Amino acid sequence: MMRYRFDEYLVDPGRYELHRKDVVQPVEPLVFDLILFFVRNPNRVVGRDEVIEAVWSGRAISDATISSAVKSARRALGDNGDNQSYIRTVRGRGFEFRGEVAVDEPIRSEPVSAALSSKAVHDPMPLILVLPFTNLSVDTDEYFADGLTEDIITNLARFRDLRVIGGASSFQFKGRAIDLEQTRARTRAGYLVQGSVRRAAGRVRISVQLIDGTSGVQLWGDHYDREMIDIFALQDEVTRTVAATLGVKLQNVALGHALKKNAAELSAYDCILRARRYTWLLSAEMHAEARDLLEKAVELDPLSADAHALLVNVYLGEHRFEMNPRPNPVGRALTHALAATQLDPENAYARCWLAIVHFFRGENERFEREARLALSLNPNDPETLAYIGHFYAFMGQFERGVDLSRRAQELNPLHPGWYLFSSARLHYSRKDYEQVIADADRIGLPHFYWTHIMAGAAKGQLGRADAGDAVDRILAVKPNFCARTELQKWNAAPDDLQHIVEGLSKAGLRS
């Protein structure tokens, strides 16, 4: 496959990579497609319709969407709207790519698909091939099946733990009978996504399955049967759900593999997978294990933005929960949050944890700015949605927090219990104390003191006889617990802080 060079840049469609000075640059798949279109059409004005046809397959796209994609493409090329060194806007006509493009001849000795996935030989992250969805209805629906395939590729590529083969290579398999062994040999994909689409009588049915590329075993499958009121809104809904579910499933599969390895065999990626279990359980033992694993991961791969970002979570555990404390946990967390975002500015998880560091530093405006950026980078990652929703609720923006947390729960039905804390905070603010107690029961985490803070405050407000039991459980975990100090640490809004302190006082907690 042809590769395109201009100045310091190389655009490699086979590997689906943009290089600058031989260093791969972070770029979203759709933005890569736009840059590739421009470099294939240098020094001529291309109109809006031509861009839409090439990059968005002719779908209805707003001017704002095109402008946003062009802005991102300029940013990836070190360009901007003022200088327009590469991508020039021609008012009323379209765009012109002004770089001097040289074309490399294709390397005949290596198949395109093998070139695309050669990095995957050394990269332990799952490599996924999304096969073109089969159209089971009339021929005129072909665009819908193709668009669904492209959207799933784009959405899956936003997940930090997944490596997705680009659409240009995926569509080489369109209309072909799939031989699993040959497909895996050509692409080296560890997992395949297959699906079909059928439209009839005002409804659309979409089926999708995830297949282990080595064994051929189906790891997951589902179908979506919906009314076709707005076909594009439906397509967006289904792709978000499928991408999020696949992302969660693939992470779980990868974790299963990592858990079978001994300490000497662990890669940086294995360490990250194993350490993430701490976020499910929130125990001191798991925190200590996660910290050791992630410090090893950073040592093994200091350029891993994901390792730095998850280490922020763990270091903040020393501050938030006083788990295995060492000096200056927030300062160490900030150092790694900045490292993660500098290594990968478009990593949603890294942005999320930089936001949370700002939260615990009391820098609410910076928290909100980074939180919005994290959500824009991957609006389908349930973990990012849940964390940001969690902290919005803790800073007193209860409805906003619950909305994000509910979206996270929908995308990850088997979520950990802490996803529900935002609901408990909302119900407490509304003085719906019975519901708070129900929320605490659903949260579980009996060894986690925040569960008992919410239950104890609610029971205290209701004057229940068992309110003191919750206080005893808090003190069993944190003998020197002071409600006001704890809530100030958690950046609680003043009215909310006073309301919870009041409930715990009624439950028998001495300040």
Secondary structure, DSSP 8 states (H G I E B T S, - for coil): --EEEETTEEEETTTTEEEETTEEE---HHHHHHHHHHHTSBTSEE-HHHHHHHHSTT----HHHHHHHHHHHHHHTT--TTT-SSEEEETTTEEEE-S--EEE---TTS-HHHHHTGGGGT--S-EEEE---EE-S-GGGHHHHHHHHHHHHHHHTTSTT-EE--HHHHGGGTTS---HHHHHHHH--SEEEEEEEEEETTEEEEEEEEEETTT--EEEEEEEEEE-SSHHHHHHHHHHHHHHHHHHHHHHHHHHHHHTS-GGG--HHHHHHHHTTHHHH--HHHHHHHHHHHHHHHHH-TT-HHHHHHHHHHHHHHHHS--S--S-HHHHHHHHHHHHHHH-TT-HHHHHHHHHHHHHTT-HHHHHHHHHHHHHH-TT-HHHHHHHHHHHHHTT-HHHHHHHHHHHHHH-TT--GGGGHHHHHHHHHTT-HHHHHHHHHHH--TT-HHHHHHHHHHHHHHT-TTHHHHHHHHHHH-TT--HHHHHHHTT--HHHHHHHHHHHHHTT---
